[in-house]
Amino acid sequence: MTDGNEAERPEFSGPATGGAETLLEEMLSSTYQDLGTAVGDRLAARGGPPELCDPDLALDRLLASVHRQTRVAIDNRLSAGHAERKNSLDALAKRKFPYQELRDRPADLRLKHRQKALTLVELFRAPNRTHTLRSAVSYLEELHGLLELSGEREFAEELMGKVVHRLDAIPRPYVSPATARPGDGYEDAVRAHLDAPARRLAHRLQGIRRLLHEVVASYLPGGGGRTAESLGGATETVQDLCNDVERALEEAVALEAAIESVVSASNDFCGADLNSAALEGVSLTGIIWNLDTVWPAGWEERILRTSLPRNEAETELVVAAEPSAQSMHADV
């Protein structure tokens, strides 16, 4: 009930059917995942369970205890006939939060796994992939126009051959093996960040190749007995192919963006607190930093001697060589 001066407010029943119970399950699931990531990051960044002193010991015990209790509570709720609902919650979480921003992970954890993350990037990277797809879209648009002009069919056949050759040369993107089990560590987050757009792109390219070899190739000499004067249905086929290539281009751009985000998270440590990071044996060449970056004691001078300005204002520096206790300045 409301008085005459207060408008009725609609009740919120949650994002899906099930009302308050559904919303509570979603909140518990999301909180559990976030808490597990935080605990894992804290331990992994220090090489495993550390020898702690107060007040760190009390805080870590509290985090671990809450994490265990949350898991027990969630397992109890889901064990009584909630398995299907759990799967739908996981799917909802992935749609709502496709990736946790890698830059938000602890700086010392990103630095510890930097080399492995950059190695993964090289597996997923392919030079000229987006450029090839863009040029293929341009060819297909031109080809579609030529096919609509009966006097240009012979040249259209030649252009179609170029399109087939260009698209067929695009390498299949790398995807993680199907046997790989997902985990909750930083390397697993990097792999998932790259693997999702790569799988979508691989699926698109597989459909394009099927269309190329089963349909489009039949319009080429020796592909099915057709001639330049007999290209019935080619206009519609080329339009379908153009649409598929445009979608593949979108996935390729998404993959390139994912790759760049991993590179940025692996190299950009401007303003980061690395005071607790273990730097011995860690490759630092290529790292970007500034005067707000906090290094472990005794390291800032060593790193400064091997760094060069990254911009004209010299507000950012890049490590040009591996620092050592006797490092010469990078300008020398």
Summary of the structure (lengths in Angstrom):
residues: 332
radius of gyration: 27.5
end to end distance: 79.0
largest distance: 84.7
contacts: 876
relative contact order: 0.10
helix: 59%
strand: 3%
